[in-house]
């Protein structure tokens, strides 16, 4: 069980003692207080990570306790216990930043599921804060790669091994996977880090201008060439040249590039002087260069020259565990940029993000979080603020059983909600029929629908 001191606040001494025993058996460090006003004073010392509080107490409500403590410690995770009749109040509290609520009488399995999510949320926040601090210390985001997945750890190990060499690197991956970030890291971690890093997007520059951009020209080389001009290769001398979208380079420039890789020399447009250059070349593409070679659109000899070290960047949908880490990072960055205040992602929003297939990869996720920040009003990011560029793929559309056993981000709580949604949808939102199909009473179904904030859809 994750570490973190817990405070239970409940004027019902018997229930408070039961909760202490349950949580202690799970290896948690628990304190119990029977007064909300006394709890307010205890919380100020900053030693608690989670507060589990009753909603209705004589001296102060759990909701008022949350609002007062939130001012002093916005990172405190607050869970409210409530009777059935006060569920609406608890739901409203969620909108203000309460992490979750649980109905009385407390089901210990449900309580531990909430605590598991709370610890995971706290861990992600801590990791994200550490990453932001590291980014700040580095003076920018370009040299820092965010990711804890095994796929990203393997990628970073490859980059660390390659960075110190002068070997030509070919970065392969879909749009938005972070090829430019990896190119930056290759340069920053290399012996050439104090020399220039020059970048060229071969697809963004017209073919008629690309040759001049790369190799420069002499005075009088063409109409309007009133003076000599250095190209990107000369400007990158002793440093690194990053050629993005290398698959878009026209054939005649592929020949000139091949010569530089072989001889380390070239001539400017309109010039006769041979210029020697010492450049570490990093290229990138989202295309299958081997297929382009077969089609005669890319030179085979150049392909083998630039693919000395091929590095494949995984798409976001295959980076298990990174979606929520990145989402929290982009949320905080967008909030700061747009001068908004956000406490994090709701549980349902996390489900929604984890279920989506992210065809636009990290770039699409970043845009998604900025849209949510701009369109929202602060507090917690709710599912209605999350929209996707290429269609709304929700968690309910994915087989819950497959997700339970294949995704580490997908908890049993998520599974239970998805099964309830599936049963309700297949029974046309007829609760009696859905309860029969799911093997439970109608009252139990309603209880669990309230627990997961499932709203009845009107037909």
MARGU-977522 format. One record per residue (C-alpha): residue number from 1; chain; x, y, z. Coordinates in pm, whole numbers. Layout:
<recs>
+-----+--------+--------+--------+--------+
: num : chaine :      x :      y :      z :
+-----+--------+--------+--------+--------+
: NUM :      A :      X :      Y :      Z :
...
+-----+--------+--------+--------+--------+
</recs>
This chain:
<recs>
+-----+--------+--------+--------+--------+
: num : chaine :      x :      y :      z :
+-----+--------+--------+--------+--------+
:   1 :      A :      0 :      0 :      0 :
:   2 :      A :    124 :    350 :    -79 :
:   3 :      A :    265 :    569 :    195 :
:   4 :      A :     92 :    878 :    328 :
:   5 :      A :    -59 :    983 :    658 :
:   6 :      A :   -439 :    977 :    676 :
:   7 :      A :   -680 :   1169 :    899 :
:   8 :      A :  -1029 :   1031 :    968 :
:   9 :      A :  -1280 :   1292 :   1089 :
:  10 :      A :  -1611 :   1158 :   1225 :
:  11 :      A :  -1818 :   1242 :   1532 :
:  12 :      A :  -1948 :    881 :   1533 :
:  13 :      A :  -1680 :    723 :   1752 :
:  14 :      A :  -1772 :    363 :   1671 :
:  15 :      A :  -1754 :    420 :   1295 :
:  16 :      A :  -1433 :    619 :   1327 :
:  17 :      A :  -1270 :    332 :   1521 :
:  18 :      A :  -1388 :     81 :   1260 :
:  19 :      A :  -1232 :    292 :    986 :
:  20 :      A :   -907 :    319 :   1181 :
:  21 :      A :   -887 :    -59 :   1208 :
:  22 :      A :   -968 :   -119 :    840 :
:  23 :      A :   -710 :    132 :    716 :
:  24 :      A :   -445 :     22 :    967 :
:  25 :      A :   -481 :   -338 :    850 :
:  26 :      A :   -389 :   -211 :    502 :
:  27 :      A :    -63 :    -75 :    643 :
:  28 :      A :   -171 :    289 :    651 :
:  29 :      A :    -75 :    547 :    913 :
:  30 :      A :   -410 :    674 :   1049 :
:  31 :      A :   -515 :    939 :   1301 :
:  32 :      A :   -876 :    981 :   1416 :
:  33 :      A :  -1044 :   1303 :   1532 :
:  34 :      A :  -1409 :   1342 :   1633 :
:  35 :      A :  -1440 :   1720 :   1583 :
:  36 :      A :  -1418 :   1911 :   1254 :
:  37 :      A :  -1286 :   2227 :   1420 :
:  38 :      A :  -1012 :   2027 :   1595 :
:  39 :      A :   -932 :   1859 :   1263 :
:  40 :      A :   -891 :   2200 :   1100 :
:  41 :      A :   -613 :   2283 :   1346 :
:  42 :      A :   -443 :   1944 :   1305 :
:  43 :      A :   -444 :   1966 :    926 :
:  44 :      A :   -254 :   2296 :    934 :
:  45 :      A :     71 :   2124 :   1030 :
:  46 :      A :     84 :   1972 :    680 :
:  47 :      A :    149 :   1613 :    787 :
:  48 :      A :   -157 :   1458 :    620 :
:  49 :      A :   -194 :   1354 :    257 :
:  50 :      A :   -556 :   1236 :    271 :
:  51 :      A :   -853 :   1340 :    484 :
:  52 :      A :  -1158 :   1113 :    511 :
:  53 :      A :  -1435 :   1320 :    667 :
:  54 :      A :  -1801 :   1276 :    751 :
:  55 :      A :  -2021 :   1533 :    580 :
:  56 :      A :  -2257 :   1611 :    869 :
:  57 :      A :  -2100 :   1695 :   1205 :
:  58 :      A :  -2224 :   1917 :   1492 :
:  59 :      A :  -1958 :   2187 :   1490 :
:  60 :      A :  -1879 :   2214 :   1119 :
:  61 :      A :  -1972 :   2022 :    805 :
:  62 :      A :  -1713 :   1815 :    623 :
:  63 :      A :  -1767 :   2039 :    320 :
:  64 :      A :  -1686 :   2354 :    520 :
:  65 :      A :  -1380 :   2178 :    662 :
:  66 :      A :  -1267 :   2104 :    307 :
:  67 :      A :  -1311 :   2465 :    195 :
:  68 :      A :  -1112 :   2599 :    490 :
:  69 :      A :   -826 :   2351 :    458 :
:  70 :      A :   -809 :   2388 :     80 :
:  71 :      A :   -692 :   2749 :    121 :
:  72 :      A :   -389 :   2637 :    323 :
:  73 :      A :   -307 :   2318 :    130 :
:  74 :      A :   -459 :   2290 :   -222 :
:  75 :      A :   -279 :   1956 :   -274 :
:  76 :      A :   -460 :   1783 :     16 :
:  77 :      A :   -678 :   1494 :   -102 :
:  78 :      A :  -1023 :   1515 :     57 :
:  79 :      A :  -1280 :   1231 :     62 :
:  80 :      A :  -1629 :   1279 :    207 :
:  81 :      A :  -1858 :   1020 :    369 :
:  82 :      A :  -2227 :   1091 :    324 :
:  83 :      A :  -2571 :    942 :    383 :
:  84 :      A :  -2799 :    880 :     85 :
:  85 :      A :  -2999 :   1199 :    140 :
:  86 :      A :  -2694 :   1424 :    105 :
:  87 :      A :  -2551 :   1278 :   -214 :
:  88 :      A :  -2640 :   1594 :   -408 :
:  89 :      A :  -2432 :   1803 :   -167 :
:  90 :      A :  -2142 :   1560 :   -205 :
:  91 :      A :  -2163 :   1576 :   -584 :
:  92 :      A :  -2152 :   1956 :   -570 :
:  93 :      A :  -1846 :   1926 :   -347 :
:  94 :      A :  -1674 :   1723 :   -619 :
:  95 :      A :  -1706 :   2020 :   -852 :
:  96 :      A :  -1516 :   2232 :   -600 :
:  97 :      A :  -1227 :   1989 :   -577 :
:  98 :      A :  -1325 :   1714 :   -331 :
:  99 :      A :  -1155 :   1401 :   -464 :
: 100 :      A :  -1445 :   1157 :   -412 :
: 101 :      A :  -1728 :   1061 :   -181 :
: 102 :      A :  -1855 :    734 :    -38 :
: 103 :      A :  -2201 :    657 :     93 :
: 104 :      A :  -2281 :    528 :    440 :
: 105 :      A :  -2277 :    259 :    559 :
: 106 :      A :  -1922 :    246 :    430 :
: 107 :      A :  -1836 :    -53 :    214 :
: 108 :      A :  -1470 :   -126 :    293 :
: 109 :      A :  -1396 :   -263 :    -56 :
: 110 :      A :  -1530 :     56 :   -214 :
: 111 :      A :  -1334 :    265 :     35 :
: 112 :      A :  -1005 :     91 :    -47 :
: 113 :      A :  -1073 :    131 :   -420 :
: 114 :      A :  -1111 :    507 :   -365 :
: 115 :      A :   -789 :    513 :   -159 :
: 116 :      A :   -602 :    327 :   -434 :
: 117 :      A :   -710 :    592 :   -685 :
: 118 :      A :   -623 :    869 :   -439 :
: 119 :      A :   -269 :    737 :   -387 :
: 120 :      A :   -222 :    696 :   -762 :
: 121 :      A :   -344 :   1052 :   -819 :
: 122 :      A :   -108 :   1181 :   -549 :
: 123 :      A :    182 :    988 :   -702 :
: 124 :      A :    113 :   1133 :  -1047 :
: 125 :      A :     99 :   1485 :   -904 :
: 126 :      A :    432 :   1435 :   -727 :
: 127 :      A :    597 :   1297 :  -1040 :
: 128 :      A :    457 :   1581 :  -1244 :
: 129 :      A :    582 :   1842 :   -997 :
: 130 :      A :    929 :   1685 :  -1006 :
: 131 :      A :    925 :   1688 :  -1384 :
: 132 :      A :    818 :   2052 :  -1395 :
: 133 :      A :   1096 :   2140 :  -1152 :
: 134 :      A :   1347 :   1956 :  -1369 :
: 135 :      A :   1216 :   2136 :  -1677 :
: 136 :      A :   1246 :   2471 :  -1500 :
: 137 :      A :   1601 :   2395 :  -1395 :
: 138 :      A :   1687 :   2308 :  -1752 :
: 139 :      A :   1566 :   2643 :  -1879 :
: 140 :      A :   1301 :   2500 :  -2111 :
: 141 :      A :   1106 :   2198 :  -2224 :
: 142 :      A :   1301 :   2098 :  -2532 :
: 143 :      A :   1555 :   1876 :  -2360 :
: 144 :      A :   1315 :   1699 :  -2124 :
: 145 :      A :   1114 :   1394 :  -2218 :
: 146 :      A :    815 :   1307 :  -2000 :
: 147 :      A :    733 :    939 :  -1975 :
: 148 :      A :    748 :    651 :  -1727 :
: 149 :      A :    633 :    369 :  -1958 :
: 150 :      A :    868 :     82 :  -2043 :
: 151 :      A :    852 :    191 :  -2408 :
: 152 :      A :    981 :    539 :  -2323 :
: 153 :      A :   1245 :    409 :  -2084 :
: 154 :      A :   1382 :    188 :  -2361 :
: 155 :      A :   1379 :    482 :  -2601 :
: 156 :      A :   1568 :    704 :  -2357 :
: 157 :      A :   1825 :    430 :  -2299 :
: 158 :      A :   1885 :    421 :  -2677 :
: 159 :      A :   1919 :    799 :  -2690 :
: 160 :      A :   2168 :    798 :  -2402 :
: 161 :      A :   2381 :    536 :  -2578 :
: 162 :      A :   2375 :    719 :  -2913 :
: 163 :      A :   2407 :   1082 :  -2801 :
: 164 :      A :   2778 :   1071 :  -2724 :
: 165 :      A :   2866 :    944 :  -3073 :
: 166 :      A :   2877 :   1120 :  -3409 :
: 167 :      A :   2666 :    851 :  -3578 :
: 168 :      A :   2390 :    967 :  -3812 :
: 169 :      A :   2048 :    904 :  -3658 :
: 170 :      A :   1713 :    844 :  -3829 :
: 171 :      A :   1409 :    909 :  -3606 :
: 172 :      A :   1099 :    716 :  -3713 :
: 173 :      A :    748 :    768 :  -3582 :
: 174 :      A :    402 :    905 :  -3641 :
: 175 :      A :    320 :   1276 :  -3638 :
: 176 :      A :    318 :   1416 :  -3285 :
: 177 :      A :    534 :   1148 :  -3120 :
: 178 :      A :    808 :   1394 :  -3023 :
: 179 :      A :   1078 :   1344 :  -3286 :
: 180 :      A :   1201 :   1701 :  -3249 :
: 181 :      A :   1227 :   1661 :  -2871 :
: 182 :      A :   1442 :   1352 :  -2917 :
: 183 :      A :   1658 :   1534 :  -3172 :
: 184 :      A :   1708 :   1815 :  -2919 :
: 185 :      A :   1808 :   1565 :  -2652 :
: 186 :      A :   2056 :   1396 :  -2886 :
: 187 :      A :   2223 :   1733 :  -2937 :
: 188 :      A :   2206 :   1853 :  -2577 :
: 189 :      A :   2357 :   1529 :  -2444 :
: 190 :      A :   2634 :   1520 :  -2705 :
: 191 :      A :   2987 :   1667 :  -2706 :
: 192 :      A :   2850 :   1920 :  -2958 :
: 193 :      A :   2603 :   2068 :  -2707 :
: 194 :      A :   2784 :   2404 :  -2695 :
: 195 :      A :   2777 :   2435 :  -3075 :
: 196 :      A :   2478 :   2531 :  -3294 :
: 197 :      A :   2179 :   2307 :  -3353 :
: 198 :      A :   2014 :   2401 :  -3681 :
: 199 :      A :   1670 :   2269 :  -3782 :
: 200 :      A :   1513 :   2236 :  -4126 :
: 201 :      A :   1166 :   2106 :  -4207 :
: 202 :      A :   1204 :   1974 :  -4561 :
: 203 :      A :    828 :   1971 :  -4615 :
: 204 :      A :    776 :   2333 :  -4505 :
: 205 :      A :   1018 :   2494 :  -4753 :
: 206 :      A :    932 :   2509 :  -5126 :
: 207 :      A :   1151 :   2284 :  -5341 :
: 208 :      A :   1287 :   2585 :  -5531 :
: 209 :      A :   1414 :   2740 :  -5206 :
: 210 :      A :   1524 :   2431 :  -5015 :
: 211 :      A :   1857 :   2396 :  -5198 :
: 212 :      A :   1947 :   2757 :  -5117 :
: 213 :      A :   1841 :   2709 :  -4753 :
: 214 :      A :   2061 :   2403 :  -4713 :
: 215 :      A :   2370 :   2500 :  -4912 :
: 216 :      A :   2358 :   2880 :  -4945 :
: 217 :      A :   2462 :   3081 :  -5252 :
: 218 :      A :   2729 :   3312 :  -5391 :
: 219 :      A :   2669 :   3666 :  -5509 :
: 220 :      A :   2504 :   3666 :  -5852 :
: 221 :      A :   2403 :   3298 :  -5835 :
: 222 :      A :   2051 :   3397 :  -5942 :
: 223 :      A :   1838 :   3706 :  -5988 :
: 224 :      A :   1820 :   3887 :  -5654 :
: 225 :      A :   2135 :   3724 :  -5509 :
: 226 :      A :   2302 :   4056 :  -5424 :
: 227 :      A :   2546 :   3899 :  -5181 :
: 228 :      A :   2680 :   3566 :  -5062 :
: 229 :      A :   2473 :   3373 :  -4808 :
: 230 :      A :   2560 :   3080 :  -4583 :
: 231 :      A :   2327 :   2781 :  -4587 :
: 232 :      A :   2211 :   2570 :  -4294 :
: 233 :      A :   2499 :   2323 :  -4330 :
: 234 :      A :   2760 :   2596 :  -4286 :
: 235 :      A :   2570 :   2744 :  -3993 :
: 236 :      A :   2563 :   2402 :  -3826 :
: 237 :      A :   2943 :   2356 :  -3857 :
: 238 :      A :   3077 :   2169 :  -3548 :
: 239 :      A :   2718 :   2124 :  -3430 :
: 240 :      A :   2405 :   1929 :  -3526 :
: 241 :      A :   2176 :   1962 :  -3828 :
: 242 :      A :   1823 :   1825 :  -3787 :
: 243 :      A :   1641 :   1750 :  -4113 :
: 244 :      A :   1276 :   1683 :  -4035 :
: 245 :      A :   1044 :   1522 :  -4292 :
: 246 :      A :   1345 :   1388 :  -4482 :
: 247 :      A :   1112 :   1175 :  -4695 :
: 248 :      A :    992 :   1495 :  -4868 :
: 249 :      A :   1338 :   1590 :  -4998 :
: 250 :      A :   1348 :   1605 :  -5381 :
: 251 :      A :   1576 :   1366 :  -5572 :
: 252 :      A :   1842 :   1612 :  -5690 :
: 253 :      A :   1897 :   1734 :  -5332 :
: 254 :      A :   1924 :   1376 :  -5210 :
: 255 :      A :   2231 :   1345 :  -5435 :
: 256 :      A :   2394 :   1653 :  -5279 :
: 257 :      A :   2311 :   1532 :  -4928 :
: 258 :      A :   2467 :   1195 :  -5006 :
: 259 :      A :   2789 :   1366 :  -5110 :
: 260 :      A :   2808 :   1563 :  -4785 :
: 261 :      A :   2762 :   1245 :  -4584 :
: 262 :      A :   3037 :   1073 :  -4781 :
: 263 :      A :   3287 :   1354 :  -4835 :
: 264 :      A :   3188 :   1618 :  -4576 :
: 265 :      A :   3203 :   1887 :  -4842 :
: 266 :      A :   2984 :   2083 :  -5087 :
: 267 :      A :   2967 :   2402 :  -5295 :
: 268 :      A :   2723 :   2690 :  -5257 :
: 269 :      A :   2482 :   2765 :  -5541 :
: 270 :      A :   2674 :   2950 :  -5811 :
: 271 :      A :   3006 :   2884 :  -5639 :
: 272 :      A :   3319 :   2689 :  -5725 :
: 273 :      A :   3488 :   2685 :  -5386 :
: 274 :      A :   3458 :   2354 :  -5201 :
: 275 :      A :   3349 :   2406 :  -4841 :
: 276 :      A :   3439 :   2154 :  -4572 :
: 277 :      A :   3187 :   2095 :  -4292 :
: 278 :      A :   3182 :   1893 :  -3972 :
: 279 :      A :   2814 :   1829 :  -3896 :
: 280 :      A :   2634 :   1561 :  -3697 :
: 281 :      A :   2318 :   1478 :  -3898 :
: 282 :      A :   1988 :   1377 :  -3738 :
: 283 :      A :   1693 :   1313 :  -3968 :
: 284 :      A :   1329 :   1228 :  -3904 :
: 285 :      A :   1025 :   1105 :  -4095 :
: 286 :      A :    679 :    965 :  -4040 :
: 287 :      A :    695 :    782 :  -4373 :
: 288 :      A :    817 :    432 :  -4456 :
: 289 :      A :   1143 :    512 :  -4633 :
: 290 :      A :   1195 :    153 :  -4739 :
: 291 :      A :    867 :    166 :  -4930 :
: 292 :      A :    973 :    496 :  -5087 :
: 293 :      A :   1299 :    330 :  -5195 :
: 294 :      A :   1102 :     49 :  -5364 :
: 295 :      A :    886 :    308 :  -5540 :
: 296 :      A :   1194 :    495 :  -5663 :
: 297 :      A :   1111 :    809 :  -5463 :
: 298 :      A :   1405 :    788 :  -5224 :
: 299 :      A :   1764 :    688 :  -5299 :
: 300 :      A :   1863 :    353 :  -5156 :
: 301 :      A :   2224 :    458 :  -5096 :
: 302 :      A :   2107 :    768 :  -4906 :
: 303 :      A :   1866 :    561 :  -4699 :
: 304 :      A :   2150 :    340 :  -4574 :
: 305 :      A :   2363 :    647 :  -4504 :
: 306 :      A :   2104 :    822 :  -4285 :
: 307 :      A :   1978 :    503 :  -4113 :
: 308 :      A :   2304 :    417 :  -3938 :
: 309 :      A :   2114 :    437 :  -3608 :
: 310 :      A :   1737 :    407 :  -3663 :
: 311 :      A :   1529 :    492 :  -3355 :
: 312 :      A :   1157 :    420 :  -3346 :
: 313 :      A :    937 :    649 :  -3135 :
: 314 :      A :    629 :    472 :  -2991 :
: 315 :      A :    284 :    624 :  -3049 :
: 316 :      A :    106 :    749 :  -2739 :
: 317 :      A :   -153 :    468 :  -2751 :
: 318 :      A :    130 :    218 :  -2688 :
: 319 :      A :    292 :    413 :  -2405 :
: 320 :      A :    120 :    240 :  -2114 :
: 321 :      A :     82 :    473 :  -1817 :
: 322 :      A :    201 :    793 :  -1987 :
: 323 :      A :   -133 :    943 :  -2093 :
: 324 :      A :   -236 :   1070 :  -1750 :
: 325 :      A :    117 :   1178 :  -1660 :
: 326 :      A :    136 :   1389 :  -1975 :
: 327 :      A :   -223 :   1513 :  -1937 :
: 328 :      A :   -149 :   1649 :  -1588 :
: 329 :      A :    170 :   1812 :  -1713 :
: 330 :      A :     -6 :   1979 :  -2007 :
: 331 :      A :   -298 :   2080 :  -1784 :
: 332 :      A :    -73 :   2269 :  -1544 :
: 333 :      A :    126 :   2428 :  -1825 :
: 334 :      A :   -189 :   2543 :  -2008 :
: 335 :      A :   -339 :   2673 :  -1682 :
: 336 :      A :    -31 :   2885 :  -1614 :
: 337 :      A :    -21 :   3009 :  -1973 :
: 338 :      A :   -389 :   3109 :  -1969 :
: 339 :      A :   -391 :   3235 :  -1608 :
: 340 :      A :   -642 :   2976 :  -1484 :
: 341 :      A :   -647 :   2760 :  -1172 :
: 342 :      A :   -711 :   2385 :  -1203 :
: 343 :      A :   -687 :   2119 :   -932 :
: 344 :      A :   -659 :   1819 :  -1165 :
: 345 :      A :   -859 :   1568 :  -1368 :
: 346 :      A :  -1179 :   1407 :  -1243 :
: 347 :      A :  -1190 :   1026 :  -1222 :
: 348 :      A :  -1426 :   1006 :  -1521 :
: 349 :      A :  -1203 :   1242 :  -1721 :
: 350 :      A :   -905 :   1017 :  -1650 :
: 351 :      A :  -1105 :    718 :  -1778 :
: 352 :      A :  -1198 :    910 :  -2090 :
: 353 :      A :   -840 :   1011 :  -2168 :
: 354 :      A :   -704 :    660 :  -2102 :
: 355 :      A :   -963 :    502 :  -2335 :
: 356 :      A :   -895 :    725 :  -2637 :
: 357 :      A :   -662 :    603 :  -2915 :
: 358 :      A :   -475 :    937 :  -2970 :
: 359 :      A :   -408 :    932 :  -3347 :
: 360 :      A :   -246 :   1275 :  -3310 :
: 361 :      A :    -25 :   1144 :  -3027 :
: 362 :      A :    132 :   1379 :  -2770 :
: 363 :      A :     59 :   1689 :  -2976 :
: 364 :      A :   -313 :   1605 :  -2982 :
: 365 :      A :   -314 :   1546 :  -2605 :
: 366 :      A :   -149 :   1882 :  -2545 :
: 367 :      A :   -409 :   2057 :  -2761 :
: 368 :      A :   -687 :   1866 :  -2583 :
: 369 :      A :   -572 :   1990 :  -2243 :
: 370 :      A :   -538 :   2350 :  -2359 :
: 371 :      A :   -894 :   2341 :  -2501 :
: 372 :      A :  -1020 :   2211 :  -2167 :
: 373 :      A :   -842 :   2490 :  -1979 :
: 374 :      A :   -966 :   2766 :  -2208 :
: 375 :      A :  -1326 :   2641 :  -2219 :
: 376 :      A :  -1353 :   2565 :  -1846 :
: 377 :      A :  -1379 :   2783 :  -1539 :
: 378 :      A :  -1115 :   2630 :  -1318 :
: 379 :      A :  -1135 :   2365 :  -1048 :
: 380 :      A :  -1142 :   2007 :  -1169 :
: 381 :      A :  -1142 :   1915 :  -1539 :
: 382 :      A :  -1471 :   1734 :  -1602 :
: 383 :      A :  -1550 :   1505 :  -1901 :
: 384 :      A :  -1766 :   1767 :  -2076 :
: 385 :      A :  -1453 :   1980 :  -2124 :
: 386 :      A :  -1266 :   1702 :  -2304 :
: 387 :      A :  -1310 :   1684 :  -2681 :
: 388 :      A :  -1103 :   1494 :  -2934 :
: 389 :      A :   -986 :   1606 :  -3276 :
: 390 :      A :  -1064 :   1281 :  -3457 :
: 391 :      A :  -1384 :   1160 :  -3294 :
: 392 :      A :  -1500 :   1089 :  -2942 :
: 393 :      A :  -1397 :    736 :  -2842 :
: 394 :      A :  -1525 :    678 :  -2489 :
: 395 :      A :  -1431 :    413 :  -2239 :
: 396 :      A :  -1781 :    261 :  -2269 :
: 397 :      A :  -1707 :    160 :  -2627 :
: 398 :      A :  -1413 :    -56 :  -2525 :
: 399 :      A :  -1465 :   -410 :  -2395 :
: 400 :      A :  -1434 :   -365 :  -2013 :
: 401 :      A :  -1296 :   -715 :  -1956 :
: 402 :      A :  -1019 :   -666 :  -2215 :
: 403 :      A :   -928 :   -330 :  -2064 :
: 404 :      A :   -922 :   -466 :  -1707 :
: 405 :      A :   -653 :   -719 :  -1794 :
: 406 :      A :   -458 :   -514 :  -2049 :
: 407 :      A :   -430 :   -159 :  -1912 :
: 408 :      A :   -249 :    -72 :  -1588 :
: 409 :      A :   -440 :    259 :  -1577 :
: 410 :      A :   -776 :     77 :  -1568 :
: 411 :      A :   -890 :     -7 :  -1215 :
: 412 :      A :  -1171 :   -228 :  -1088 :
: 413 :      A :  -1370 :     89 :  -1012 :
: 414 :      A :  -1348 :    182 :  -1382 :
: 415 :      A :  -1448 :   -173 :  -1472 :
: 416 :      A :  -1758 :   -167 :  -1250 :
: 417 :      A :  -1876 :    162 :  -1399 :
: 418 :      A :  -1827 :     41 :  -1756 :
: 419 :      A :  -2019 :   -283 :  -1687 :
: 420 :      A :  -2308 :    -84 :  -1541 :
: 421 :      A :  -2309 :    149 :  -1844 :
: 422 :      A :  -2299 :   -148 :  -2082 :
: 423 :      A :  -2592 :   -317 :  -1906 :
: 424 :      A :  -2801 :      1 :  -1898 :
: 425 :      A :  -2737 :     84 :  -2263 :
: 426 :      A :  -2821 :   -266 :  -2384 :
: 427 :      A :  -3145 :   -261 :  -2184 :
: 428 :      A :  -3247 :     79 :  -2322 :
: 429 :      A :  -3185 :    241 :  -1982 :
: 430 :      A :  -3463 :     34 :  -1826 :
: 431 :      A :  -3327 :     -1 :  -1472 :
: 432 :      A :  -3538 :   -299 :  -1371 :
: 433 :      A :  -3432 :   -494 :  -1680 :
: 434 :      A :  -3067 :   -388 :  -1642 :
: 435 :      A :  -3068 :   -498 :  -1275 :
: 436 :      A :  -3204 :   -840 :  -1378 :
: 437 :      A :  -2942 :   -882 :  -1651 :
: 438 :      A :  -2661 :   -770 :  -1418 :
: 439 :      A :  -2778 :  -1003 :  -1141 :
: 440 :      A :  -2859 :   -745 :   -874 :
: 441 :      A :  -3161 :   -577 :   -717 :
: 442 :      A :  -3291 :   -250 :   -860 :
: 443 :      A :  -3198 :    -76 :   -536 :
: 444 :      A :  -2838 :   -202 :   -559 :
: 445 :      A :  -2821 :    -84 :   -918 :
: 446 :      A :  -2940 :    264 :   -819 :
: 447 :      A :  -2690 :    272 :   -534 :
: 448 :      A :  -2404 :    190 :   -769 :
: 449 :      A :  -2530 :    436 :  -1030 :
: 450 :      A :  -2519 :    711 :   -766 :
: 451 :      A :  -2173 :    599 :   -661 :
: 452 :      A :  -2041 :    630 :  -1017 :
: 453 :      A :  -2246 :    943 :  -1099 :
: 454 :      A :  -2429 :    767 :  -1381 :
: 455 :      A :  -2717 :    986 :  -1495 :
: 456 :      A :  -3027 :    828 :  -1650 :
: 457 :      A :  -3051 :    907 :  -2019 :
: 458 :      A :  -3389 :   1012 :  -2146 :
: 459 :      A :  -3515 :    812 :  -2443 :
+-----+--------+--------+--------+--------+
</recs>
